[in-house]
Structure formats: C-alpha cells, structure tokens
Amino acid sequence: MIMRHIHRLDKWLLPGLIAITAAVGLSACNGSSSGNSTTTTTPPPTVIMKGDRVLSVAIDPASDNNFNNAFANGQALGMQATSLALTWDDLETSPGVYNPNPNNLAIANSFYPGVNTSISLEINPIDTVKRRMPSDLMQLPFDDPLVISRYESLLQWVFTQIPNLQLTSLTIGNEVDSYLDSNPSQWPQYITFFQQVSAYARTLRPGLKVGVKGTFAGMTGPAQANMQALNQYSDVVQVTYYPLNGDFTPESPSVVGTDFDTISGLYSGRTIYFLEAGYPSSTQCGSSQAQQAQFIDNVFTAWDQHINQIKLISFFTLTDFSPQTVSQLESYYGLSSPCFGQYLGTLGLMTYSAQQKQAYMELNTDAHVRGW
C-alpha cells in the first residue's frame, strides 16, 4: 500500500530558486573510511554500470523545511529524477476552470530544467483509495464521454504549463487497483477511460511515455488480470513496491530478488518503472536501519539482474515524514494501527531532523559504484 505525499513546491522552491546549485557538492556519506592505508575492506560484489537506467528519489524537506538542502542531498546520491503527484480535483476547481493555487506545474517548469532533473508527473483521477475528480463528475462512470473529454481538456492545459519540463513519464492514476478492487464494476470503465485519454496524452508531446500505477501486491495478486488488461494501453509498466505484511510490518529484505523476478516475468518484454520503492526502519514494528539498508542493497542487486526491463526506480522517500504529516495520512486513508503509522513515519533515507540513516549511506555506495 502506497502513501502519496503531495509536494508543496511553492512553499519550498519559490524562496530559493537560485540557491540550489551551491549545495550540490555536499558530501553524500558521513560514514566514510578514515583513509587509513592499513584498513582492509571487502570489495563490493560484481555490479553492472548504470547504462540508460534512471535513479529517482522522492524529495521531502526535513524539519528545517529547506528544500534546497533536501534537493542537494538527493543530487549527492546521483538522483536524475524526482516526482510530482497532483490530483484532478485539485487542478480543476470548477468545470473547465483551472485555478490551482499554487501552480505547482509552472513552478516545476521554472525550476527543474535548470538543475537537469526530470519529473515523473502524475495527474491522478484515482489516488489509491479515493476518486479525485471534480465534484460534478464524481457520480459519472469513468468511461462517460464527458469524463473523458474533461480529463483530456485538463491534460491540454497541464501541458501548456510545462513546456520546458523533461518528463520520465505521465501517470494517469495512482495505485488504481486499491480503489478499483473495492469497486470492481468500475474496472472496465477505467480501462476504457485509460485507453482513450492515454492516446490523447501522446498527441500533446512527442515521445511521451504514459502509464498507470498499480501496487506490487495487486499486480502480482488479485488485480493481476485487470492490471494486465489496463497495461496493454501503457508505454511503461508502473509499479509501487513496499514489501509489507498485512499488519504493516515489513517482510524480509530477502524477498526483493524473487519479487523483481515475478513482476519482470509477468510483464516479459515490457519496460518497467518502479515509481515508488521503500522500506520502513521502525524498530517498534520489526525493522531497523540495518534492515532498511539491506533492502536498498538488495534492490540494486535485483535491478542489475533486470537491467534490460527495469529502467527507472524511485526511492521513497528522502526524509521521514513529520508526525503531523503521518497523522494527516492516517486520517486520509482511514487507518490508525500502530505499525501503519510507524511504516509511514520511517520510510525516509534520512530522519525528519535530516540525519542520514544507514539506508542513505547504502544507496550512496550502491549508486556511485554503478556510475551515478
């Protein structure tokens, strides 16, 4: 189950658009060797250089609320891309009226091209467990001609706001299997909707890759057939990956290799983007910083083994969420079990106070040894 955090670009970017590059040279690892020539280190296992793969990190500022510092920490890891997730109802405030406040799209268009960073853009009619559509459309089926035409008009406006923004892909729906499996009669509607609006989206920018995000658990389990039917109209297979048990305690990091084999086999010959991949570090719910770091290392090892299919992985997230954000997300998703909150609150590669965890240092090592 994936939690999407909507990035407030106005709050974090506007005060310092010109300040970011000064911090890009930050050291990426506080746990480096002292350089003693007599120290014996174990050589890393055989790795495969990055090639055309894209390393992405979801950026959330720490307690200092300083986006520049957070972005620099991401770039120090070798980050080439990050994400921007927006919902339809937030963008279209009344029928045919696009009045977002702030205009995160225009802000992103002004910022990210200057720092050589691509964006995985989401314009979501579904966000995991909820429909996120204008109120006048909420009761209509997804394949209603009015719903389709209104979403296409929204996309037309979106692309007028981002002429310079380099996109890794456009996502039309976040973890749609979570909502649609609870409303199974809507699966055929959404497949038709996606088929039509994705075709329209490709006319707005040459070479645009369009997809729809599903959860790993759904895509390899109960939603497998429906997600495959949906993905026949996608350019890239988009998946979110958080290996968890039903009580939100983490599975062993050892499952990563088998899980990557499974999704790659189900979509043999297809390009796959892991648009979210994360693992909690909470000791209260059966994990640790060391276990989270092992997950990172296992992800890179499995990625090397599927280099021809898996072309992008986005690690979620750079910093732990604040307690306030965790509380807001618990309310949004209607879940409040102790390990759900611990899961949400410890996904970061860094703590909320911006201290590097072992996972940050592991990602730094695994990325740089491969040429990022």
C-alpha positions as CSV (number, residue, x, y, z in Angstrom):
1,M,0.0,0.0,0.0
2,I,1.5,3.3,-1.1
3,M,1.1,6.7,0.5
4,R,1.4,9.6,-1.8
5,H,2.5,12.9,-0.3
6,I,1.7,16.0,-2.5
7,H,4.7,18.2,-2.8
8,R,4.2,21.8,-1.9
9,L,6.6,23.3,-4.5
10,D,5.5,26.8,-3.8
11,K,6.5,26.7,-0.2
12,W,9.9,25.1,-0.8
13,L,11.0,26.3,-4.2
14,L,9.9,29.9,-4.6
15,P,12.2,31.3,-1.8
16,G,15.3,29.9,-3.2
17,L,15.2,29.0,-6.9
18,I,18.8,30.3,-7.5
19,A,20.3,28.9,-4.3
20,I,20.2,25.2,-5.0
21,T,23.3,24.6,-7.0
22,A,25.6,25.9,-4.3
23,A,24.8,22.9,-2.2
24,V,25.1,20.2,-4.8
25,G,28.6,19.4,-3.9
26,L,27.6,18.2,-0.4
27,S,29.3,15.0,0.8
28,A,26.9,12.1,0.3
29,C,28.1,9.9,3.1
30,N,29.0,10.6,6.7
31,G,30.1,7.0,7.3
32,S,33.2,7.0,5.0
33,S,36.5,5.5,5.9
34,S,39.2,7.5,7.6
35,G,41.5,6.6,4.8
36,N,44.0,4.5,6.8
37,S,46.0,2.6,4.3
38,T,46.3,-0.4,6.5
39,T,42.5,-0.9,6.7
40,T,41.2,-3.9,4.7
41,T,37.8,-3.6,3.1
42,T,35.7,-6.2,1.5
43,P,35.3,-5.5,-2.3
44,P,31.8,-5.0,-3.5
45,P,30.1,-7.8,-5.4
46,T,30.1,-7.6,-9.1
47,V,27.9,-4.8,-10.2
48,I,26.6,-3.5,-13.6
49,M,27.1,0.1,-14.6
50,K,24.0,2.3,-14.7
51,G,23.7,2.4,-18.5
52,D,20.4,4.0,-19.5
53,R,18.8,3.4,-16.1
54,V,17.3,6.4,-14.2
55,L,17.7,6.9,-10.5
56,S,14.9,8.8,-8.9
57,V,14.3,10.0,-5.3
58,A,11.1,11.4,-3.9
59,I,12.1,14.7,-2.2
60,D,10.5,15.9,1.1
61,P,12.2,18.5,3.1
62,A,13.2,17.8,6.7
63,S,12.3,19.7,9.8
64,D,14.3,22.7,8.7
65,N,11.7,23.0,5.8
66,N,14.6,23.8,3.5
67,F,14.0,22.3,0.0
68,N,17.4,23.4,-1.2
69,N,19.2,21.3,1.4
70,A,16.9,18.3,0.7
71,F,17.4,18.6,-3.1
72,A,21.1,18.8,-2.7
73,N,21.1,15.6,-0.6
74,G,19.1,13.9,-3.3
75,Q,21.6,15.1,-6.0
76,A,24.5,13.9,-3.9
77,L,23.1,10.4,-4.3
78,G,23.1,10.7,-8.1
79,M,19.4,11.5,-8.4
80,Q,18.4,12.2,-12.0
81,A,14.7,12.5,-11.5
82,T,12.0,13.1,-8.9
83,S,8.2,13.0,-8.8
84,L,5.3,15.5,-8.8
85,A,1.9,14.0,-7.9
86,L,-1.2,16.1,-8.5
87,T,-4.9,15.2,-8.4
88,W,-7.6,16.1,-10.9
89,D,-9.9,17.8,-8.3
90,D,-7.0,20.0,-7.1
91,L,-6.3,21.2,-10.6
92,E,-9.8,21.7,-12.0
93,T,-11.6,23.7,-9.3
94,S,-14.9,24.1,-11.2
95,P,-16.0,22.8,-14.7
96,G,-13.4,23.8,-17.2
97,V,-11.7,26.2,-14.8
98,Y,-8.0,25.5,-13.9
99,N,-7.1,27.7,-11.0
100,P,-4.6,25.8,-8.8
101,N,-3.1,27.8,-6.0
102,P,-0.2,27.4,-6.1
103,N,0.5,26.5,-9.7
104,N,3.0,23.7,-8.9
105,L,3.3,22.9,-12.6
106,A,4.5,26.3,-13.5
107,I,6.9,26.4,-10.6
108,A,8.3,23.0,-11.5
109,N,8.7,24.2,-15.1
110,S,10.8,27.1,-13.9
111,F,13.0,25.1,-11.5
112,Y,13.8,21.6,-12.6
113,P,15.1,22.2,-16.2
114,G,17.8,24.5,-14.6
115,V,19.0,21.7,-12.4
116,N,19.0,18.9,-15.0
117,T,16.3,16.9,-13.3
118,S,13.4,15.1,-14.9
119,I,10.0,14.6,-13.4
120,S,7.7,11.6,-13.1
121,L,4.4,13.5,-13.4
122,E,1.1,12.2,-12.0
123,I,-2.3,13.7,-12.9
124,N,-4.5,11.4,-10.9
125,P,-8.2,10.7,-11.2
126,I,-7.7,7.9,-8.6
127,D,-5.4,8.2,-5.6
128,T,-5.0,4.8,-4.0
129,V,-8.4,4.5,-2.2
130,K,-10.3,7.5,-3.5
131,R,-11.6,9.1,-6.7
132,R,-10.1,12.5,-7.0
133,M,-12.3,14.1,-9.7
134,P,-14.3,17.4,-9.9
135,S,-17.4,17.2,-7.8
136,D,-19.8,17.4,-10.8
137,L,-18.2,14.3,-12.3
138,M,-17.9,12.1,-9.2
139,Q,-21.1,10.2,-9.9
140,L,-20.4,9.5,-13.6
141,P,-18.7,6.4,-14.8
142,F,-15.1,6.7,-15.9
143,D,-15.9,5.9,-19.5
144,D,-18.6,8.6,-19.7
145,P,-17.8,10.8,-22.7
146,L,-18.0,13.9,-20.5
147,V,-15.4,12.5,-18.1
148,I,-13.1,11.6,-20.9
149,S,-13.4,15.0,-22.6
150,R,-12.9,16.9,-19.4
151,Y,-9.8,14.9,-18.5
152,E,-8.4,15.5,-22.0
153,S,-9.0,19.2,-21.6
154,L,-7.2,19.1,-18.3
155,L,-4.2,17.5,-19.9
156,Q,-4.2,20.1,-22.6
157,W,-4.0,22.8,-20.0
158,V,-1.3,20.9,-18.0
159,F,1.0,20.7,-20.9
160,T,0.7,24.5,-21.6
161,Q,2.2,25.0,-18.1
162,I,5.2,22.7,-18.6
163,P,6.8,23.4,-22.0
164,N,10.3,23.1,-20.7
165,L,9.9,20.3,-18.2
166,Q,11.5,17.0,-19.1
167,L,9.2,14.1,-18.2
168,T,10.2,10.5,-17.5
169,S,6.6,9.6,-17.9
170,L,3.0,10.7,-17.3
171,T,1.0,8.7,-14.8
172,I,-2.8,8.6,-15.0
173,G,-3.9,7.1,-11.7
174,N,-2.0,6.2,-8.5
175,E,-2.4,2.6,-7.3
176,V,-5.6,2.3,-9.1
177,D,-6.0,-1.4,-8.1
178,S,-6.6,-0.4,-4.5
179,Y,-9.7,1.6,-5.4
180,L,-10.9,-0.5,-8.3
181,D,-10.7,-3.8,-6.5
182,S,-13.1,-2.3,-3.9
183,N,-15.4,-1.1,-6.8
184,P,-15.0,-4.0,-9.3
185,S,-17.7,-2.9,-11.6
186,Q,-15.6,0.2,-12.4
187,W,-12.6,-1.8,-13.8
188,P,-13.9,-2.0,-17.4
189,Q,-14.9,1.7,-17.2
190,Y,-11.4,2.7,-16.2
191,I,-9.7,0.5,-18.8
192,T,-11.7,2.3,-21.5
193,F,-11.0,5.7,-19.9
194,F,-7.3,5.0,-19.8
195,Q,-7.2,3.7,-23.3
196,Q,-8.7,6.9,-24.7
197,V,-7.0,9.5,-22.5
198,S,-3.6,7.9,-22.8
199,A,-3.8,8.0,-26.6
200,Y,-4.8,11.7,-26.4
201,A,-1.9,12.5,-24.0
202,R,0.6,11.1,-26.5
203,T,-0.5,13.7,-29.0
204,L,0.5,16.5,-26.6
205,R,4.2,15.7,-26.6
206,P,6.2,13.6,-29.0
207,G,7.7,10.5,-27.3
208,L,5.7,10.9,-24.1
209,K,5.6,7.6,-22.1
210,V,2.2,7.1,-20.4
211,G,1.4,4.6,-17.7
212,V,-0.8,3.9,-14.7
213,K,0.4,2.9,-11.3
214,G,-0.5,-0.3,-9.6
215,T,0.6,-1.8,-6.3
216,F,3.1,-4.7,-6.5
217,A,0.7,-6.8,-4.3
218,G,-2.2,-6.1,-6.6
219,M,-0.3,-6.6,-9.8
220,T,1.0,-9.9,-8.8
221,G,-2.1,-11.0,-6.9
222,P,-5.9,-10.3,-7.0
223,A,-5.7,-7.5,-9.6
224,Q,-3.2,-9.2,-11.9
225,A,-5.6,-9.8,-14.8
226,N,-7.2,-6.4,-14.7
227,M,-3.9,-4.6,-14.4
228,Q,-2.5,-6.6,-17.4
229,A,-5.6,-5.6,-19.3
230,L,-5.0,-1.9,-18.3
231,N,-1.3,-2.1,-19.2
232,Q,-1.9,-3.2,-22.7
233,Y,-2.5,0.5,-23.3
234,S,0.5,1.8,-21.4
235,D,4.0,2.6,-22.7
236,V,5.7,1.7,-19.4
237,V,4.5,-0.6,-16.6
238,Q,4.4,1.4,-13.5
239,V,4.5,-0.3,-10.1
240,T,4.8,0.8,-6.4
241,Y,6.8,-1.5,-4.1
242,Y,6.7,-1.7,-0.4
243,P,7.2,-5.3,0.8
244,L,4.8,-5.4,3.8
245,N,2.8,-8.0,5.7
246,G,-0.9,-7.4,6.4
247,D,-0.2,-5.7,9.7
248,F,2.3,-3.2,8.0
249,T,5.3,-4.9,9.5
250,P,8.0,-5.4,6.8
251,E,8.8,-8.6,5.0
252,S,12.4,-9.7,5.0
253,P,14.6,-7.8,2.5
254,S,15.4,-11.1,1.1
255,V,12.1,-11.1,-0.9
256,V,13.3,-8.4,-3.2
257,G,15.1,-10.7,-5.8
258,T,12.1,-13.0,-6.1
259,D,9.7,-10.1,-6.3
260,F,11.6,-8.5,-9.1
261,D,11.7,-11.8,-10.9
262,T,8.0,-12.1,-10.5
263,I,7.0,-8.7,-11.9
264,S,9.5,-9.0,-14.7
265,G,8.1,-12.4,-15.7
266,L,4.5,-11.2,-15.7
267,Y,5.5,-8.3,-18.0
268,S,8.1,-10.1,-20.1
269,G,9.5,-7.8,-22.8
270,R,7.9,-4.7,-21.3
271,T,9.7,-1.7,-19.8
272,I,9.0,-1.4,-16.0
273,Y,9.3,1.7,-13.8
274,F,9.3,1.2,-10.0
275,L,7.8,4.7,-9.4
276,E,7.9,4.1,-5.6
277,A,10.1,1.7,-3.7
278,G,10.5,2.0,0.0
279,Y,11.1,0.2,3.3
280,P,10.5,1.3,6.9
281,S,13.2,1.4,9.5
282,S,10.9,1.3,12.6
283,T,12.3,-0.9,15.4
284,Q,8.9,-0.9,17.0
285,C,7.4,-2.9,14.1
286,G,10.1,-5.4,13.3
287,S,12.6,-3.4,11.3
288,S,15.8,-1.5,11.8
289,Q,18.1,0.9,10.0
290,A,20.3,-2.1,9.1
291,Q,17.3,-3.9,7.6
292,Q,16.3,-0.9,5.6
293,A,19.8,-0.5,4.3
294,Q,19.8,-4.2,3.3
295,F,16.6,-3.6,1.3
296,I,18.3,-0.8,-0.6
297,D,21.3,-3.0,-1.4
298,N,19.0,-5.9,-2.5
299,V,17.1,-3.6,-4.8
300,F,20.2,-2.6,-6.6
301,T,21.4,-6.2,-6.9
302,A,18.0,-7.2,-8.3
303,W,18.0,-4.1,-10.6
304,D,21.3,-5.2,-12.1
305,Q,19.7,-8.6,-12.9
306,H,16.8,-7.0,-14.8
307,I,18.7,-4.1,-16.4
308,N,17.0,-4.7,-19.8
309,Q,13.5,-4.3,-18.4
310,I,13.6,-2.1,-15.3
311,K,14.7,1.3,-16.5
312,L,13.7,3.6,-13.5
313,I,13.5,3.2,-9.7
314,S,12.3,6.0,-7.5
315,F,13.2,5.5,-3.8
316,F,10.5,6.7,-1.4
317,T,11.3,8.9,0.3
318,L,14.4,11.1,1.1
319,T,13.3,12.1,4.7
320,D,10.9,10.7,7.2
321,F,7.5,12.4,7.4
322,S,6.7,14.7,10.3
323,P,4.4,13.4,13.0
324,Q,1.8,15.9,11.7
325,T,2.0,14.5,8.1
326,V,1.8,10.9,9.4
327,S,-1.4,11.9,11.3
328,Q,-2.9,13.5,8.2
329,L,-2.1,10.5,6.1
330,E,-3.7,8.1,8.7
331,S,-6.8,10.2,8.6
332,Y,-6.8,10.3,4.7
333,Y,-6.6,6.6,4.4
334,G,-8.7,5.8,7.4
335,L,-6.1,3.6,9.1
336,S,-4.6,4.1,12.5
337,S,-2.9,0.8,13.5
338,P,0.4,1.4,15.3
339,C,2.5,-0.2,12.6
340,F,0.8,1.7,9.9
341,G,1.9,5.0,11.5
342,Q,5.4,3.6,12.1
343,Y,5.6,2.4,8.5
344,L,4.6,5.9,7.2
345,G,6.9,7.7,9.5
346,T,10.1,5.8,8.9
347,L,10.3,5.4,5.1
348,G,12.9,8.1,4.8
349,L,16.6,7.6,3.9
350,M,17.1,10.3,6.4
351,T,15.4,11.2,9.6
352,Y,13.0,14.1,9.9
353,S,15.8,16.0,11.6
354,A,17.9,15.4,8.4
355,Q,20.3,12.8,9.9
356,Q,21.5,10.3,7.4
357,K,20.3,6.7,8.1
358,Q,22.3,3.6,7.1
359,A,19.9,3.4,4.1
360,Y,21.1,6.8,2.8
361,M,24.7,5.7,3.0
362,E,23.9,2.3,1.4
363,L,22.2,4.0,-1.5
364,N,25.1,6.4,-1.9
365,T,27.5,3.5,-2.1
366,D,25.4,1.3,-4.4
367,A,24.6,4.2,-6.8
368,H,28.1,5.6,-7.1
369,V,29.8,2.2,-7.6
370,R,27.5,1.9,-10.7
371,G,28.4,5.3,-12.1
372,W,25.6,7.5,-10.7
